[in-house]
Amino acid sequence: MNATAHTVPVTDTAPSPALSAGARRLSLIARLVILAIVGQTLFFKFSGAPESVAIFEKLGAEPVGRIGTGALEALALLLLFPAATRAVGAALALGLMGGAIMSHLTILGIEVEGDGGTLFALALVTATAAAVVTWIHRRELPVVGSRF
């Protein structure tokens, strides 16, 4: 009997042979954290919530910045779960959170609209989760992944 006849096709749910079970588990948890946080903020961006509008007005980027950022965040979420694109989705999320963190540190301040620093803290948590996923899947990044 031919050994290749019994191979299992690689799918999104198939474990990556290069990653340990712990790394796969950590990646999934981190991606779910990103989904929960960014997914929630998308509602506020796309619905034109007053807090979101005020933030982007202060940045001088309302409404194009708010809608554009929301669209890029939605794209990052869509890319985070298919095996072929999760590294790119995580890297995009990391870049977006880097922009959010810099906006807080340079223009918005840590506390925004009386939130006690919650948005800043969520950006830090999301950036950390995105960095973890990007690192775990770094070899899957287009162009540069083969160098890791």
C-alpha positions in Angstrom: 0.0 0.0 0.0 1.3 3.5 -0.9 2.1 5.6 2.2 1.0 8.8 0.5 -2.5 7.4 0.0 -3.2 7.9 3.7 -2.0 11.5 4.1 -4.4 14.0 5.6 -5.0 17.2 3.6 -3.9 20.3 5.4 -6.8 22.5 6.3 -7.3 25.5 8.6 -7.9 23.3 11.5 -5.0 20.9 10.9 -2.1 21.4 13.3 1.0 23.0 11.8 3.7 20.4 11.9 6.3 23.1 12.7 4.5 24.4 15.8 4.1 22.7 19.2 0.6 22.1 20.6 1.3 24.9 23.1 2.3 27.4 20.4 -0.9 26.5 18.5 -3.0 27.0 21.6 -1.3 30.3 22.5 -1.8 31.5 19.0 -5.5 30.7 19.1 -6.0 32.4 22.5 -4.1 35.5 21.3 -6.2 35.6 18.1 -9.4 35.3 20.1 -8.3 38.2 22.3 -7.7 40.3 19.2 -11.0 39.4 17.8 -12.9 40.2 21.0 -11.2 43.6 21.4 -11.0 44.8 17.9 -14.4 43.3 17.0 -16.0 45.4 19.7 -14.3 48.6 18.7 -15.4 48.2 15.1 -19.0 48.6 16.1 -18.2 52.0 17.6 -16.2 53.1 14.5 -18.7 52.0 11.9 -21.8 53.2 13.9 -20.3 56.7 14.3 -20.4 56.5 18.1 -19.8 60.0 19.6 -16.7 58.8 21.4 -15.2 57.4 18.3 -16.0 60.5 16.3 -14.5 62.7 19.0 -11.3 60.7 19.0 -10.8 61.0 15.2 -11.8 64.7 15.3 -9.0 65.3 17.8 -6.6 63.4 15.4 -7.8 65.5 12.5 -9.0 62.4 10.7 -12.8 62.3 10.9 -14.5 60.6 9.1 -12.0 59.2 6.7 -9.5 58.1 9.4 -12.3 56.5 11.5 -13.8 54.5 8.6 -10.4 53.7 7.0 -9.0 52.4 10.3 -12.2 50.4 10.9 -11.8 48.9 7.4 -8.2 47.9 8.0 -9.1 46.5 11.4 -11.9 44.4 9.8 -9.4 43.2 7.2 -6.9 42.2 9.9 -9.7 40.2 11.7 -10.6 38.4 8.5 -7.0 37.5 7.9 -6.3 36.3 11.4 -8.0 32.9 11.2 -7.3 31.2 7.9 -3.9 29.4 8.2 -2.6 30.9 5.0 -3.1 34.5 6.1 -2.9 34.6 10.0 0.6 35.9 10.1 -0.3 38.8 7.8 -3.5 39.5 9.8 -1.5 39.6 13.0 1.2 41.9 11.5 -1.5 44.2 10.2 -3.2 44.3 13.7 0.2 45.0 15.3 0.8 47.9 13.0 -2.6 49.3 13.6 -2.2 49.1 17.3 1.2 50.7 17.0 -0.6 53.6 15.4 -3.2 53.7 18.1 -0.6 53.6 20.9 1.4 56.4 19.3 -1.8 58.5 18.9 -2.4 58.1 22.6 1.1 59.0 23.6 1.4 62.0 21.3 -2.1 63.5 20.7 -4.9 61.9 22.6 -3.3 61.2 26.0 -3.7 58.0 28.0 -7.2 58.9 29.2 -9.6 59.7 26.4 -13.1 61.0 26.9 -13.0 60.1 30.6 -12.4 56.4 30.0 -9.7 56.1 32.7 -7.2 54.8 30.2 -9.3 51.8 29.1 -8.8 52.4 25.3 -5.0 52.8 25.8 -4.9 49.6 27.9 -6.9 47.7 25.3 -4.5 48.9 22.5 -1.6 47.6 24.6 -3.3 44.2 25.2 -4.2 43.9 21.5 -0.7 44.9 20.4 0.8 42.3 22.7 -1.5 39.6 21.4 -0.8 40.6 17.8 3.0 40.5 18.5 2.6 37.0 20.0 0.7 35.7 16.9 3.1 37.4 14.5 6.1 35.9 16.3 4.6 32.4 16.5 3.7 32.5 12.7 6.7 34.6 11.6 7.9 32.0 9.2 4.6 32.3 7.3 5.1 36.0 6.6 5.4 36.7 2.9 8.7 38.0 1.6 10.5 38.0 5.0 9.2 34.8 6.6 11.8 32.6 5.0 14.6 34.5 6.8 13.3 33.4 10.2 
